[in-house]
């Protein structure tokens, strides 16, 4: 394979050709120019990798340089993205060659962890990745969003929560302050620099998918911001002429329970809204306990962030543990990686207890 297909990084003038491959592989129909300009905001050309058949790009992958929260620490990680092979070049070993090359590059950069979102759950286990977090899709219909009365208090050490809406770009500093305060406390979260905030707040037409421009609701008090929600809306009426608009929560982050409750209480009681959908929420989302009836959230669980330990020793040393556990392990190469067998009763239970994380891992950033 390596003799027939060249693997190398791309140059900026090859970006459009590079982006055309995932468009075909993922059956997309978005405007290429608009998508490409959005992707350029955070793209790292020195971490790109293209497979070429002659002069044509037929396979792609790339990575981002992340600071990833693990239990008790923040560590460097390679965020894998843009993984695709043209339909005409499948089953030729191109993906495997790109994965091997990329994993070696991540190791050479001193990153002990690689992370990605899997387009299909069956692909990445063979390369040593495993699902490391879950995520929920919550769907709350009109009348189902009542919160328990106990959630209405301001919380210890805080004044009453005040809400205000504004253009997201006008609240860039406040959003970052809230997000940065939460990042160290939640495993799976990724620190955001100026480029990533620019990407989050960038609002091209193709990301709206028929909904409104991105909106922002900020929660705070006299001491400063305590939470925010980024969301979109869509007006609609049902066949009986009754309002049934949609509200889609892109991201809701808060520093305390009272701010969380205030944001949800507002979003779940909007006039003319028939359904609120929140995707990519943590498996221990506080909303489930805030609701008077948690079943009304209609929670659907799927996999979230996938992790590959590049340097196992370094990765295990960089995190903290909930309890002590003396465990001996023997590592296996893919495709057996990720499978665990217990030779002494109780070993896995002790290891699971030691690696337990509260709160649960969650990555609100997609890449």
Secondary structure, DSSP 8 states (H G I E B T S, - for coil): -TTTSEEE---GGGHHHHHHHHHHHTT--S-HHHHHHHHHTT--GGG-EEEEETTEEEEEEEEEEEEEEETTEEEEEEEEEEEEE-GGGTTSSHHHHHHHHHHHHHHHTT--EEEEE-SSTTTGGGGT-EE--EEEEEEEETT---B-GGGGS--TT----EEEEE-GGGGHHHHHHHHHHHHTTSTT-B---HHHHHHHH---HHHHTTS-S-EEEEEEETTEEEEEEEEEEE--B-TTS-B-EEEEEEEEEESSHHHHHHHHHHHTT-TTEEEEEEEEE-TT-THHHHBSSGGGG--EEEE-EEEEESSHHHHHHHS--SS----------TTSTT----SSTTHHHHHHHHH--SS--------
